[in-house]
C-alpha cells in the first residue's frame, strides 16, 4: 500500500511539474520545489511542499489565474493569504512585501 501511495504521489508531482513548465515557469536548480516565472515585468513564484503550494506575485489576479489553471488538473482549494506556514509567521505589509519571522521558543526542563 505504501508503494502505491509513493507511486501516485510521484505521478502527481510529475504532472504538476509539467503543468508549471508548460505555463512558462522555470524550476530552480538550487531548490527543486521552487518555480519562477517572469512576465509583464513581474516575477511569480510557486513553492511546492508535499501537497501545498505557496504562490507569490504582486498581482492577485495573476495568482487567481494560475489557480484556475491548476484547478483544471487537480482538486484544490484556496486557503487564502498565508499567515503561518511550517513554523514561520508571515505578514503582508501595505506595500505588498512580506515580513517573515520565526516564533521565539525556549526549552525548559522541569525537574
Secondary structure, DSSP 4 states (H G I P E B T S, - for coil): -HHHHHHHHHHHHHHHHHHHHHTT-EE-SS-TTEEEEEETTEEEEEEEETTEEEEE-S-HHHHHHHHHHHHTTS------S--EETTEEEEE-TTS-EEEEEPP-------
